[in-house]
Amino acid sequence: MKIKFPSIQKQPMIRNSRAGFTLIEMIVSTSIFIIAMVIIIGALISLENASRKARAIRVATDNLSAAIDSMSRNIRMGTYIHCGAGGVLTLPQDCAMTDSLGAGGDTFLAFESQMGNPLLASDQYVYRLTGGHIERSTDGGVTYLNLTAPEINITDLRFYVTGTETNNNQPYVTMLVRGVVSAGTKSSTEFDIQTTIGVRTPNFSL
């Protein structure tokens, strides 16, 4: 007697289509990652450039502030103020403001230093504007040194002086400085500074 066993039918294999990533998914995710990284790196570079420019402008403005303070202090303690490059530098000379817009004045100022000898021109302090820079001389204009940094371009320097007559009241010097502070080719800041200095010692007769 033969025994028949029921036939076992093979079930079709079901594949999981969600296992792993397809090539298209990998390409899309990689592209999104690259785009995000480019944007982030670009933002970081922009922030670094902005920080570098801000530091450069701050250093330049600190240099300008130090130069103005030094000039004001030396003028305040000086005597026999001579405005303008003409004439005898050891003799006092005014530079008036000719109109309300600030015309007149001069870009050259000489005076006797605090410890100097009024009879000698070789120890005078001289300030002048040359090539976009403020220059200072401590030997009567023989040699000059730059007071302002290369990043600072001085477009206008004006001295207005009144009251330099002998035995008069203390002279007054009004100083006007205009220019541009640059930190690269695409970043610059304009400035306009005005200060008035009262000289402490009048010009007495020698």
Residue pairs with C-beta under 8 A, 6 or more apart in sequence:
21 29
52 183
53 183
53 184
53 187
54 183
56 151
56 183
56 184
57 151
57 181
57 183
57 187
57 189
59 149
59 151
60 149
60 151
60 152
60 181
60 182
60 183
61 181
61 189
61 191
63 148
63 149
63 152
64 148
64 149
64 152
64 177
64 179
64 181
64 191
64 193
67 134
67 147
67 148
68 175
68 177
68 193
68 195
70 147
71 127
71 134
71 136
71 147
71 175
72 175
72 195
72 197
74 111
74 113
74 114
74 125
75 81
75 109
75 111
75 173
75 175
75 197
75 199
76 197
76 198
76 199
76 200
77 113
77 114
77 200
77 201
78 111
78 112
78 113
78 114
78 125
78 199
79 111
79 112
79 118
79 199
79 201
79 202
79 203
80 90
80 91
80 92
80 111
80 112
80 118
80 164
80 203
81 92
81 93
81 109
81 110
81 111
81 161
81 164
81 171
81 173
81 199
81 203
82 88
82 89
82 90
82 91
82 92
82 93
82 109
82 110
82 111
82 164
83 93
83 94
83 95
83 105
83 106
83 108
83 109
83 159
83 160
83 161
83 164
83 173
84 93
84 95
84 106
84 108
85 106
85 108
85 128
87 93
89 110
89 121
89 124
89 126
89 140
89 141
90 112
90 118
90 119
90 120
90 121
90 124
92 164
92 165
92 166
92 171
92 203
93 161
93 164
94 161
94 162
94 163
94 164
95 104
95 105
95 106
95 159
95 160
95 161
96 104
96 105
96 160
96 162
97 103
97 104
97 105
97 160
97 174
98 104
102 158
102 176
104 160
105 158
105 159
105 160
105 174
105 176
106 158
106 159
107 128
107 129
107 157
107 158
107 159
108 126
108 127
108 128
108 129
108 159
109 126
109 127
109 128
109 159
109 161
109 173
110 124
110 125
110 126
110 127
110 140
110 141
111 124
111 125
112 118
112 123
112 124
112 125
113 123
113 124
113 125
113 138
116 123
116 124
116 125
117 123
118 206
119 206
120 140
121 140
122 139
122 140
122 142
123 138
123 139
123 140
124 137
124 139
124 140
124 141
125 136
125 137
125 138
126 136
126 137
126 140
126 141
126 144
127 134
127 135
127 136
127 137
127 147
127 157
127 159
128 134
128 135
128 137
128 144
128 157
129 135
129 154
129 156
129 157
130 144
132 152
132 153
132 154
132 155
132 179
133 146
133 147
133 148
133 152
133 154
134 146
134 147
134 148
134 154
134 157
134 177
135 144
135 145
135 146
135 147
136 144
136 145
136 147
137 143
137 144
137 145
148 154
151 181
151 182
151 183
152 179
152 180
152 181
153 179
153 180
153 181
153 182
154 177
154 178
154 179
155 178
155 179
155 180
156 176
156 177
156 178
156 179
157 175
157 176
157 177
157 178
158 175
158 176
159 173
159 174
159 175
160 173
160 174
160 175
160 176
161 171
161 172
161 173
161 174
162 171
162 172
163 169
163 170
163 171
163 172
164 171
164 203
165 203
166 203
166 204
166 205
167 202
167 203
167 204
167 205
168 202
168 203
169 202
170 198
170 199
170 200
170 201
170 202
171 198
171 199
171 202
171 203
172 196
172 197
172 198
172 199
173 196
173 197
173 199
174 194
174 195
174 196
174 197
175 193
175 194
175 195
175 196
175 197
176 192
176 193
176 194
177 191
177 192
177 193
177 194
178 190
178 191
178 192
178 193
179 190
179 191
180 188
180 189
180 190
180 191
181 188
181 189
181 190
181 191
182 188
182 189
